[in-house]
Amino acid sequence: LGLLALAALLVIAAIQCYRREGPTPPRVKAILGGLRVLVILLIVLLLFKPAIVVELSEKLHDTVLVLVDDSMSMATQDAYETENAVALKGRLAKRLGVSESSLADLSRSDILQMLLVGDETHESVLKTLNEKHEIEVVGFSTDRPGEEPYCRSLLSLPRNSALFAPESDTAEKGEIETKPLKEVFAALTAMGHATDLSQAMRSSMDLLQGRRISAIVMLSDGQPTNSNAEEHLKSAMESLQSIPRYTV
């Protein structure tokens, strides 16, 4: 209010100043007075520090990192002979839509791929995750150390990927095209020479630099074979402590 009052006084003073000038033509007085008033108003306006604020927003979707063990131990076919394993065998067979007798013929890698791919009997676990998150599936372990990276990207899915959309307008609800997923996970051969969970986490994070990772899901039989595995894993977990981690 003080600035506005001062501006008003300056404008009145400028007008009175030009009105008192003698022989100057009225038209010239009006022009000069108007210019002075304009300058005064501009100065007052600048004192209020005007600014144009432009707000830009970009919606960023977070990414769930799914790490898949591809080491040789994943080729193991479990016998399910212990008491706990027998109970697990029944639940797992039901989840996969297979008989309990045929379950023993499937390797750990086979079972994992079936859960990831899904079919008409059970939904892909990736589909559920993909409803709210972008997904990056990364395989880890290699049978050619030094010749190929320890981690490799297998699949990148934007949120609500068309990969999980019905095959056609007449397709049954929930039906998905599983062939592309099968082709993707066919790259998992369970031939890797080592299981290094700490390297898997660090190398995969390097692959995803610049992405916002909301969670890490580790799919492994949990048998590290690298030296000082516990120490290295603890160090990796500490460096990623801000990211929720889930092991399966």
Disulfide bonds with the S-S distance in Angstrom:
none
